[in-house]
Amino acid sequence: MSAPQGRHGLIVLLVSFAIISMGTGTVFALSVFLLPIVESMSWTRSDISIVAGLNWLSIGAASLVMGYVADRVGARVAVGCGGLILGLGLVLSSQATAFWWFAVVYGLMVGFGTGSFYVPLSAMAAKWFTANRGLALGVISAGMGFGTLVAAPVSRWLIDLGGWRTAMLLIGDAAWLVIIPLALILRDPPRASEPSRLGGPTEREYPVSRIARAPAFWALAIAHFACCAAHSGPIFHMVTHIADQGIGRMAAATVLGVSGFGSIFGRLLSGMLADRFGGKPTLVVGLTIQALAIGMYLVVRDLAAFYVLAVAFGLAYGGVMPLYALVTREHFGERAMGTAFGGVFMISCLGMGLGALSGGWFYDGLGSYTWLFVSSMAIGGMAVLVAMTCPGRRLVASPVAG
C-alpha cells in the first residue's frame, strides 16, 4: 500500500478500522439483544425490528450530514461528535423502561452516532491513498465485519453475565473510551499531496449542486438500496432464525460472528480485485453471489451448514460494501466525495431498515422467516441488474469548476 506522507496515512487507516469496528458492532449487536429484550420487556420481534429500522434511517441521515461536514471541516469533527452521541445513546438505552424511550435513544441516537463514521472515514481514506485505493477502502469497510465478529459473542457473554441492561451500559462506556480518543488522531492529508498537484491525471470533480441530478448518482444509490434491502433482513434475523431451528443461542450468535469474519476477507478481496479489474465489474459479480447465498437459507437447517453458509454469505455481502465508495470516488472525484457517498449511503440505509423491518413482519404474521429469504433473494437479483447500469471510472483533462 502506498499513501502520501506514508506512515500517517497507514495510522489513519488503522484508526478508522478500529472506529468502524466499534460503531458497526454496536448496531449489529441488536440482533443478539433481540430475544433477551423481548423476553424481559414483553415487546415483540416486530417492535425491535422497528427500532432496527429507525437505526438505519438515522444512520442514513447522519451519513449525509456528516459526509457534508467532513467535506467542509474534516472527518475528525464528524467522528468525534458521532462517538459522543453513540455512547450516550447506548447508556440511555440501557435504562429504557418504555418502548418509545428505547426507540428514540437506540433507534435514533445510536443510529446517528454510528452513521457519523463510515462515510467521513471512507472519504478520508480515498484522499490519503492514491494507489491501492480499493484495498484501502476495503480495509475501512472490513471494520464492519470485524465489529460484527467481535460484538456478537461479546454481547452474548455480557448478557449472560449481567443481563441486557448491564451489557448495553458497558458497551456504551466502551464506545466513549475508544472512539473519542481515536478521533483526535485523524487528519486529512496535506493539500500539496493531491495527485493533480503532482502531475498525475486530473480526475473529474462534480460540484455539490450537480451531484443529485446526475443519473450515475441514482444508479449507484438504487443499486446500494437494493443490495442492503436484500442482505439486512437475513443478517439482523440470523441469530433468531438459527435459534428457531433448535440450535443454542450462543452457537447462533457465533454464526453471526462467523459471517462477520467472512465479510472481512470479502471486503479486502473485493478491494484488491477492484484495483485490478475496476469497481463496477467486481460489484456485479459480488451481488450475484450474495443473491445466491441468501437463497441457501431456505434449505440449510443444521449448525455445521449454517457455519459454511455464514462464511459464503459474509464474503458476498462484505465484498460488495466497499465497492460503492470506490465507484463513487471513481466517478465523482475527491472534492465532494463525502457529500456524494453520503447521499448514496443514506438511500442504502433505507434498504437496511426495510430489510430489518420486513423480517419482523414476516415472522409475526406468518410464523417463519421463509418469505423474508424469498423476497431478499429476489431483491438481491434486482440489485445485480441495477448495478450493471452503474458508472465506471471517468478521467478528464481538467476538473469541472463549481
Buried (B, 14 or more C-beta within 10 A) or exposed (E): BEBBBEEBBBBBBEBBBBBBBBBBBBBBBBBBBBBBBBEEBEBBBBBBBBBBBBBBBBBBBBBBBBBBBBBEEBBBBBBBBBBBBBBBBBBBBBEBEEBEEBBBBBBBBBBBBBBBBBBBBBBBBBBBBBEBBBBBBBBBBBBBBBBBBBBBBBBBBBBEEEBBBEBBBBBBBBBBEBBBEBBEBBBBBEEEBBBBEEEEEBBBBBEBEEBEEBEBBBBBBBBBBBBBBBBBBBBBBBBBBBBBEEBEBBBBBBBBBBBBBBBBBBBBBBBBBBBEEBBBBBBBBBBBBBBBBBBBBEEBEEBEEBBEBBBBBBBBBBBBBBBBBBBBBBBBBBBBBBBBBBBBBBBBBBBBBBBBBBBBBBBEEEEEBBBBBBBBBBBBBBBBEBBEBBBEBEEEEEBEEE
